[in-house]
Amino acid sequence: MEGFFSKSAFKRLPVAIQRLPENQRAAFIMLRMRKSDSHIAHELGVPLEEAREIIGSVPQTLVKSGALDLIQDPVFFRIDHPAPGQDESSRLFELSSEDMDVADQISLDRFYNILATSLDELPKESRRLMGLWFNKEMKAKDILNFYKKLGIPLSDRKPI
């Protein structure tokens, strides 16, 4: 372990990565530094094919822990693109999506389905709060004042 990183560096690793074998932890560190497959293979002292297997296991672990953005840039989708089955005119503004790749379009459709399901599952109070923030474009201070005037506690569990 001393060859790749110090004990203090090990303590700062995500928990999911700490549980991995040493060579996969080292691959994670080098992936964070944007090192190439061949550089990682050289540093680990293994053949390129074996290094690629090690490198492949790191993103799988990060996906399971929800931390893939530690080694890959996040993928962003335009949220103004109409959801499947939604009328094109229902958006407040529209950006051209003619240049959107089919794979991106499919991923975006999945995103909209998950987002719609998640919003539908929110409690009524949470939907109201989201509506004030996004539809009415109220700031947090204005929302707090609005709820105070109505005499509705915003949260019973913890303050915002």
TIVEXKOL-456746 format. One line per 5 residues: number of its first residue (from 1); their letters; for each residue x, y, z of N, C-alpha, C, O. Coordinates in steps of 0.001 Angstrom, whole numbers, plus 524288, in hexadecimal, padded with zeros to 5 digits. Layout:
BEGIN
NUM> A> X:Y:Z:X:Y:Z:X:Y:Z:X:Y:Z ~ ...
//
This chain:
BEGIN
1> MEGFF> 8032E:7FB57:80000:80000:80000:80000:80354:804E2:80000:801BB:808D9:7FDCE ~ 807C8:804BB:80254:80B05:80960:802A1:80CF3:80B29:7FD45:80E24:80FC3:7FC8A ~ 80D46:8077E:7F977:80F2A:808E4:7F451:80B6E:80C5B:7F151:80D19:80F4E:7EDE8 ~ 8066C:80C0F:7F282:80298:80EFE:7EF7B:8008B:813D6:7F24D:7FFFE:817FC:7EFEF ~ 7FF6B:8134D:7F75D:7FD6F:817C5:7FA43:7FE40:816F2:80016:7FEF1:81292:801F5
6> SKSAF> 7FE26:81B4F:802DF:7FF30:81B28:80880:7FA64:81956:80B87:7F623:818CB:8095C ~ 7FB30:81867:810A3:7F6D3:816D4:813FA:7F2B2:81B17:81444:7EE06:819F4:8145C ~ 7F464:81FF6:81468:7F097:8243F:814AA:7ED74:824A0:80F9A:7E8D2:825E7:80FB1 ~ 7EFFB:82384:80B35:7ED25:8237B:8063D:7E936:81F02:80629:7E4DF:81FA0:80430 ~ 7EAB3:81A8B:80847:7E727:81613:80890:7E248:8176B:80BB9:7DDF7:815DD:80A49
11> KRLPV> 7E2EF:81A47:80FFD:7DE83:81BC1:8134C:7DAC0:81F6A:81077:7D61F:81F93:811C2 ~ 7DCAD:8225A:80CA1:7D960:82608:809C7:7D691:82385:80527:7D343:82601:802B4 ~ 7D7D5:81EAE:803F4:7D540:81BF9:7FFA3:7CF8C:81AEF:800FB:7CE3F:81A3D:8058E ~ 7CC1E:81AD0:7FD0F:7C6B4:81949:7FE23:7C694:813D3:80093:7C9E1:8108B:7FF5E ~ 7C2D6:812E3:803EF:7C278:80DF1:806BD:7C23C:8095D:802F2:7C4B5:80557:803D6
16> AIQRL> 7BF42:809F7:7FEB4:7BEC5:805B3:7FAE5:7C414:8045A:7F88C:7C525:7FFCB:7F773 ~ 7C763:8083B:7F7C4:7CC96:80750:7F586:7D038:804FC:7F9A4:7D386:801BD:7F85B ~ 7CFAD:80691:7FE83:7D2FE:8046C:802AD:7D25E:7FE85:8031D:7D606:7FBCD:804A9 ~ 7CDD1:7FC8D:801C9:7CCC9:7F6EF:8023D:7CF26:7F3C8:7FDC4:7CF59:7EEFD:7FE0F ~ 7D0EC:7F65C:7F9B0:7D319:7F3A8:7F525:7D8A7:7F1CF:7F634:7DB37:7F3BE:7F9C9
21> PENQR> 7DA8B:7EE0D:7F316:7E007:7EC74:7F381:7E3A7:7F10C:7F242:7E213:7F4DC:7EFCA ~ 7E875:7F09A:7F3FD:7EC40:7F4DC:7F36F:7ECFD:7F6A5:7EDD1:7ED39:7FB57:7ECD1 ~ 7ED5D:7F2FF:7EA1D:7EE4B:7F499:7E4AD:7E99D:7F79F:7E27A:7EA58:7FB12:7DF35 ~ 7E4E3:7F66C:7E42D:7E058:7F956:7E258:7E014:7FEBA:7E4E8:7DE5F:80282:7E278 ~ 7E1C0:7FF0F:7E9C6:7E206:8043C:7EC4D:7E5FD:807AB:7E97A:7E507:80C49:7E88B
26> AAFIM> 7EA71:8055F:7E822:7EE73:80858:7E54F:7EC6B:80A08:7DFFA:7ED6C:80E67:7DE40 ~ 7E98A:80686:7DD5B:7E73E:807E9:7D843:7E36C:80C6F:7D8E6:7E33B:80FE9:7D595 ~ 7E065:80C6F:7DD1A:7DCC4:810B9:7DE24:7DFAE:815E9:7DE8B:7DE25:819CD:7DC2B ~ 7E3EC:815EA:7E198:7E702:81AB4:7E241:7E904:81C97:7DCF5:7E8BD:8213C:7DBC0 ~ 7EB02:81902:7D9DA:7ED27:81A91:7D4BF:7E8D5:81C3B:7D0FB:7E9B0:81FA7:7CDB7
31> LRMRK> 7E43A:819DF:7D162:7DFCF:81B9D:7CE2D:7DE2C:8211A:7CFB4:7DCBC:8243D:7CC5B ~ 7DE61:82248:7D4C2:7DD32:8279B:7D68E:7E107:82B8D:7D444:7DFA7:8300F:7D34E ~ 7E5E5:829C7:7D365:7E9E3:82D31:7D12B:7E9C2:82D0D:7CB30:7ED1D:82F55:7C89B ~ 7E5D2:82A53:7C900:7E4FD:829F4:7C356:7E992:8275A:7C07F:7EAFB:828E6:7BC2A ~ 7EBDC:82369:7C2F9:7F02D:82083:7C090:7EDFF:81C9C:7BC97:7E995:81AC9:7BD28
36> SDSHI> 7F10A:81B58:7B8A3:7EF69:817BB:7B489:7EFBA:81213:7B664:7F234:810E5:7BA58 ~ 7ED2F:80E9E:7B37A:7ED4E:80907:7B4BD:7F2E7:806FB:7B4D9:7F46A:8040B:7B857 ~ 7F5F7:8089D:7B0EC:7FB56:806AB:7B0A1:7FEA7:808A6:7B539:801FA:805CC:7B736 ~ 7FDC3:80D72:7B6E0:8009D:80F8D:7BB63:7FF2A:80C83:7C054:8028C:80B30:7C379 ~ 7FA24:80B70:7C0F7:7F85B:80882:7C58D:7FAB4:80304:7C588:7FC73:80119:7C995
41> AHELG> 7FABE:8007A:7C0EE:7FD08:7FB3C:7C080:802CC:7FB5D:7C208:804A8:7F7ED:7C4D6 ~ 80599:7FF4F:7C032:80B26:7FFD5:7C171:80BF4:80097:7C74F:80F49:7FE0B:7C9A8 ~ 808E7:80415:7C9AA:8096F:8052F:7CF40:8080B:80076:7D29C:80A7B:7FF85:7D6A5 ~ 8041B:7FD80:7D0EB:8028C:7F8E2:7D3E7:8060E:7F434:7D2CD:80612:7F067:7D5C0 ~ 80907:7F47E:7CE8A:80C81:7F036:7CD16:80991:7EB6E:7CB1E:80B1B:7E6FE:7CC26
46> VPLEE> 80552:7EC60:7C845:8022C:7E819:7C62A:8017E:7E8EC:7C044:8022E:7ED48:7BE5A ~ 80023:7E4BD:7BD5D:7FF18:7E565:7B7C6:7FA6E:7E90D:7B6E1:7F720:7E9B6:7BA4E ~ 7FA3B:7EB5E:7B249:7F626:7EF23:7B0FA:7F0B1:7ECC5:7B17B:7ED1E:7EF5C:7B365 ~ 7F001:7E7ED:7AFCD:7EAD8:7E56C:7B01B:7E90C:7E4EC:7B5C6:7E483:7E5F1:7B701 ~ 7EC99:7E35E:7B92F:7EB4F:7E2D8:7BEB9:7EA1B:7E835:7C11E:7E696:7E8BF:7C458
51> AREII> 7ED13:7EC19:7BF7B:7EC22:7F166:7C16F:7E6B9:7F348:7BFC5:7E409:7F5DF:7C2CD ~ 7E51D:7F203:7BB06:7DFE6:7F393:7B936:7DB99:7F0E3:7BC5C:7D781:7F337:7BD55 ~ 7DC7E:7EC06:7BDF6:7D8B4:7E957:7C155:7D85D:7EC0A:7C6A4:7D41C:7ECC6:7C8C3 ~ 7DCD3:7ED7B:7C8BA:7DCFA:7F037:7CDC6:7DA41:7F57D:7CD41:7D71A:7F6FD:7D090 ~ 7DB83:7F840:7C916:7D924:7FD63:7C829:7D33E:7FCD8:7C788:7D04C:8002B:7C960
56> GSVPQ> 7D17F:7F8AE:7C4F1:7CBE6:7F7DC:7C420:7C8E7:7F6DB:7C923:7C445:7F819:7C977 ~ 7CB73:7F4A6:7CD02:7C8BE:7F387:7D1F0:7C7F1:7F86B:7D540:7C456:7F89F:7D86D ~ 7CB36:7FC4C:7D48C:7CAD0:80110:7D7B4:7C5BF:80406:7D68C:7C2F2:80559:7DA3A ~ 7C46C:80522:7D18D:7BF79:807DE:7D08D:7BAB7:804CA:7D26F:7B6E6:8071E:7D437 ~ 7BAE4:7FFA0:7D212:7B67E:7FC7C:7D3EC:7B595:7FD70:7D9BF:7B123:7FE04:7DB7D
61> TLVKS> 7B9C9:7FD99:7DCAB:7B966:7FE9A:7E24B:7B756:80417:7E34D:7B414:804E0:7E6BF ~ 7B935:807D7:7E056:7B782:80D3E:7E113:7B1CC:80E02:7DF8A:7AF0B:81119:7E1FD ~ 7AFFD:80B3F:7DB89:7AA7F:80B9B:7DA00:7A70E:80992:7DE66:7A315:80BF5:7DFAD ~ 7A88D:80531:7E0B5:7A583:802EE:7E500:7A53C:80696:7E9AF:7A153:806B0:7EC7B ~ 7A95C:80992:7EA88:7A966:80D24:7EF04:7A786:8129C:7ED87:7A73D:8160C:7F0E2
66> GALDL> 7A63C:81376:7E889:7A449:8188C:7E6D8:7A86D:81CB7:7E667:7A742:82158:7E6FE ~ 7AD49:81B2A:7E55E:7B190:81EF9:7E544:7B4B9:81EA8:7E031:7B968:81FC2:7E037 ~ 7B247:81D32:7DBED:7B519:81CB3:7D6F7:7B780:821DF:7D53B:7BB6A:821E9:7D270 ~ 7B536:8262C:7D6D8:7B74C:82B46:7D54E:7BCB9:82C5F:7D77D:7BF2D:8303D:7D607 ~ 7BE9F:82903:7DAF9:7C3E7:829BB:7DD00:7C812:828A1:7D8E3:7CC6B:82AA6:7D946
71> IQDPV> 7C6D0:82576:7D4F6:7CAAA:82440:7D0E9:7C8C8:82596:7CB70:7CBE4:82597:7C7C5 ~ 7C3BC:826BA:7CACE:7C1B0:8281A:7C5A7:7BEB2:82D29:7C610:7BC39:82E4A:7CA08 ~ 7BEF2:83030:7C1E9:7BBDF:834F3:7C1CE:7B625:8337A:7C161:7B4CB:82FE7:7BE76 ~ 7B2BA:8362D:7C43F:7AD2E:834E2:7C3F7:7AAF6:8361F:7BE96:7ACF2:83985:7BBD2 ~ 7A6DC:8335B:7BD26:7A42D:8343D:7B837:79F75:837A2:7B962:79C58:8365D:7BCD2
76> FFRID> 79EE9:83BDD:7B699:79A90:83F74:7B764:796DB:83F2D:7B2C1:7987C:83EB5:7AE41 ~ 791D5:83F7B:7B3FB:78DD3:83FA1:7AFFC:78AB4:8449C:7B0A9:789F9:84689:7B501 ~ 788E3:846A5:7AC4C:7859B:84B4A:7AC92:78055:849B1:7AECB:77DD9:84616:7ACCF ~ 77EA0:84C57:7B2E0:779AE:84AE2:7B540:7750D:84D91:7B2A5:77092:84C93:7B415 ~ 7760E:850EA:7AEE2:771C5:85373:7AC25:76FD6:8503C:7A787:76C41:851E1:7A4C7
81> HPAPG> 77226:84BB4:7A6A8:7706D:8484D:7A26A:76B54:845BB:7A40A:76B04:843BA:7A866 ~ 76756:845B0:7A0C5:76249:8436E:7A24C:762BA:83DAB:7A3C2:7658C:83AAD:7A145 ~ 75FEC:83C36:7A7CA:75FC4:836C0:7A97C:75CAB:8338D:7A58C:759A5:835C0:7A287 ~ 75D5B:82E65:7A583:75A6C:82B18:7A1E4:7548C:82BC1:7A2A2:75298:82BB1:7A707 ~ 751CE:82C5F:79E5A:74C26:82CFB:79E81:74A5E:8326D:79FF4:745AE:83367:7A064
86> QDESS> 74DFA:835F2:7A0B3:74C9F:83B47:7A236:74C7F:83EB0:79D5B:74FBF:83E22:799DC ~ 748C5:8422A:79D2E:74826:845AC:798BE:74CCF:84963:79876:74E8D:84B7D:79C6B ~ 74ECA:84A27:793B1:75359:84D8F:792F0:7524A:85320:794D6:755E3:855D1:7968C ~ 74D6A:854DC:7948D:74C32:85A43:795FD:74B93:85AFB:79BDF:74ABB:85F5D:79DAA ~ 74BF9:856C7:79EE8:74B2F:8573D:7A488:74FE4:8598F:7A754:74F80:85AD6:7ABF2
91> RLFEL> 7543C:85A21:7A4BC:758E4:85C71:7A726:75894:86262:7A6BD:7567C:8647D:7A2F4 ~ 75AAA:86507:7AAA5:75ABC:86AB9:7AA83:75E45:86CBA:7A630:75D21:870BC:7A3C9 ~ 7627C:86A06:7A532:7660A:86B57:7A0FC:76816:86642:79EC6:767BF:8622C:7A148 ~ 76A27:86683:79A35:76BC4:861B3:797A8:7710F:8626C:79513:771FF:86647:7925B ~ 77472:85EB4:795F4:77972:85E9C:7934C:77945:85A68:78F24:77698:85676:78FC5
96> SSEDM> 77C07:85B34:78B01:77C1E:85763:786D2:77ECB:85263:788A1:78305:8528F:78AE9 ~ 77C4F:84DEE:7879A:77E9E:848EC:78911:77FD4:845A6:78442:7809A:840EB:784A1 ~ 77FFC:8482E:77FCA:78107:84552:77AFA:7865E:842B7:77B0A:7870E:83E8E:778BB ~ 78A25:8451C:77DA5:78F6C:842FF:77DB7:79047:83F15:78226:794A2:83D2D:782DF ~ 78C1F:83DDD:78527:78CAF:83A3E:78984:78D43:834A6:78781:78A3F:832D9:78438
101> DVADQ> 7912B:831FE:7898A:79239:82C93:78835:78DBE:8291B:78A1D:78B4C:82A4E:78E13 ~ 78CA5:824D9:7875D:78867:82151:788C5:78949:81F02:78E37:7859C:81E9A:7914A ~ 78E1B:81D83:78F6B:78F4B:81B5A:79496:78E4C:81F67:798D9:78C49:81E19:79D04 ~ 78FB3:8244F:797D1:78EA1:82875:79B93:788C6:82948:79C31:786DD:82A3B:7A080 ~ 785F7:828E9:797E8:78049:8298B:79804:77DCD:82547:79B71:77A4D:82661:79E8C
106> ISLDR> 77FA2:8206C:79ADB:77D94:81C1A:79DF8:77EDC:81CE6:7A3BD:77B89:81C0E:7A71D ~ 783AE:81E86:7A4DF:78532:81F8D:7AA48:781F6:823FE:7AC97:78067:823CA:7B123 ~ 780FB:827EE:7A97E:77DDC:82C55:7AB4A:7783E:82AAA:7AC55:775E2:82C63:7B027 ~ 7761A:8275F:7A905:770D2:8255D:7A9E2:77087:82249:7AEF6:76CC2:822CB:7B1E7 ~ 7747B:81F19:7AFFF:774AA:81C28:7B4EE:774EE:81FE0:7B98E:7724F:81F1B:7BD83
111> FYNIL> 77829:823F3:7B8FE:778A6:827DA:7BD2A:7735D:82A57:7BE53:771E3:82AD7:7C2E0 ~ 7707F:82BE9:7BA42:76B64:82E50:7BB0C:76796:82A9C:7BDB0:76495:82C41:7C110 ~ 767A7:825AF:7BC3B:7642D:821E4:7BEB7:7656B:82151:7C483:761DE:82138:7C7C1 ~ 76A6E:820EF:7C5D3:76C09:82072:7CB4F:76AAA:8256D:7CE50:768C9:8252E:7D2BB ~ 76B9C:829EA:7CBE7:76A67:82EE1:7CE74:7648D:82F67:7CF6C:762F1:830FB:7D3AB
116> ATSLD> 7615D:82E1B:7CB8B:75BAB:82E76:7CC2F:759C6:82AC9:7D076:7567C:82C44:7D3A4 ~ 75BCA:82613:7D090:75A49:8224D:7D49D:75BDD:82441:7D9FE:758D7:823E8:7DDB7 ~ 7609E:8264F:7DA61:76284:82848:7DF6B:75F39:82CDA:7E157:75DF8:82D28:7E5F9 ~ 75DD3:83062:7DDD3:75AA7:834DF:7DF59:75528:8332C:7E0F4:752E8:83567:7E492 ~ 75301:82F4B:7DE54:74DD3:82D50:7DFB1:74DC4:82AC0:7E50D:749C7:82AD1:7E7BC
121> ELPKE> 7522A:8287E:7E69F:75280:825C9:7EBAA:7537F:82970:7F03D:75342:827C6:7F4BE ~ 7549C:82E6B:7EF28:7558E:83223:7F365:75085:8332B:7F66B:74C46:83318:7F42A ~ 750FA:83422:7FB7E:74C5B:835AE:7FE81:74A56:83AF8:7FC93:74D2A:83DF7:7FA17 ~ 7456F:83C04:7FDC6:742E4:840D3:7FBF0:745F6:845B3:7FD8C:74693:84958:7FA78 ~ 747E1:845B9:80267:74AB7:84A4E:80458:74FC3:84B33:8014D:75131:84FA6:8002E
126> SRRLM> 75267:84705:7FFFE:75740:84779:7FD09:75639:84959:7F77C:7593E:84C6E:7F55C ~ 751FC:84781:7F525:75099:84956:7EFDD:74F4A:84F25:7EFF2:750AE:8520B:7EC5E ~ 74C97:850CE:7F412:74B49:8565D:7F48F:7503E:85999:7F502:750C5:85DA5:7F277 ~ 753E6:857C9:7F845:758D7:85A81:7F8F5:75BD6:85AD7:7F3CD:75DEC:85EF6:7F278 ~ 75C0D:8567F:7F0E6:75EB6:85685:7EBCF:75BF9:85A3D:7E7FE:75E89:85CE3:7E4E7
131> GLWFN> 756D2:85A6A:7E83B:753E5:85DF8:7E4DA:75522:863A9:7E5EF:755A6:866CD:7E254 ~ 7559B:864FC:7EAF6:756FB:86A5E:7EC54:75C6B:86BBB:7EA58:75D56:87006:7E863 ~ 75FFD:8680A:7EAE0:76562:86906:7E94F:765E7:8695C:7E35E:76838:86D0E:7E156 ~ 763C3:8658A:7E09A:7649E:86544:7DAF3:7607E:86821:7D7C6:761DA:86ADF:7D411 ~ 75B7B:86797:7D918:7575E:86A0C:7D5F5:756BF:86FD0:7D734:75645:8730C:7D3AE
136> KEMKA> 756C0:87114:7DC34:7561D:8768A:7DDCD:75B4B:8795E:7DE31:75B6C:87E1F:7DEE3 ~ 75F95:8767D:7DDC0:764DE:8789B:7DDEF:765DC:87BC2:7E2DF:76866:87FD7:7E2BF ~ 763CE:879CB:7E73A:764AB:87C55:7EC42:769EF:87A8E:7EE72:76B8B:87619:7EDA3 ~ 76C83:87DF4:7F121:77168:87CB1:7F3B2:77034:87A4E:7F904:76BCE:87AA9:7FAEC ~ 77426:877DE:7FB68:77364:87527:80060:77130:878C8:8048D:76DB0:87741:80779
141> KDILN> 77330:87D87:804DD:77157:88141:808C7:76B96:8828D:807E7:76897:882ED:80BA5 ~ 76A04:8833D:802F5:76491:88466:801BA:76103:87FC8:8030E:75CA6:88085:804EF ~ 762E1:87B18:80215:75FCA:8766E:80353:75F09:87603:8093A:75ABB:874E1:80B0D ~ 76338:876ED:80C39:762C9:876C3:811F3:75ED7:87AC3:813E9:75BA0:87990:81747 ~ 75F13:87F86:811CF:75B57:8839A:81359:755CD:88218:811D8:75228:882FE:814DB
146> FYKKL> 7551B:87FD0:80D3C:75001:87E1A:80B5A:74DB0:87A12:80F1D:74924:87A79:810A1 ~ 750D0:87639:8109A:74EFB:87230:81434:74DE8:8746B:819A6:74A34:872C6:81C3D ~ 7511E:87826:81B67:75034:87A97:82081:74B01:87D7F:8208E:74815:87D34:8245D ~ 749D7:88053:81C49:744EA:88338:81BF8:74043:87F86:81C13:73C2E:880D0:81E45 ~ 740D7:87AFF:819C0:73CA0:8771E:819C7:73C55:87420:81EEB:73873:87183:82002
151> GIPLS> 7406A:87484:82209:74095:871B1:826FC:741AA:86BE5:82654:74037:868BC:829A6 ~ 7443B:86A81:82204:7457F:86502:820E8:74B3B:86427:82218:74E96:866D6:81FEF ~ 74C6D:86056:82599:751F9:85F2A:8267E:7543D:85C93:821A5:751E9:858FE:81F6F ~ 758BE:85E67:8200C:75B22:85C52:81B4A:75D4D:856F4:81C18:75CF5:853B0:81895 ~ 75F93:855E3:820AF:761C0:850CB:821C7:76180:84FB9:8279B:76305:852FB:82ACD
156> DRKPI> 75F8D:84B17:828F1:75F54:849A5:82E76:7646C:84758:83050:76594:84768:834FB ~ 76789:84548:82CA3:76C37:84254:82E0B:770E8:845BC:82F25:7734E:84549:8334A ~ 77240:8491A:82B8A:776E5:84C45:82C5F:77656:85175:82976:77398:851B3:82584 ~ 778D8:8558B:82B4C:77870:85AA5:828B0:77B57:85AA3:82386:77EF4:85794:822AD ~ 779B5:85E0E:8202E:77C34:85E86:81B08:780F3:861FA:81B81:783A6:862E8:817A2
//
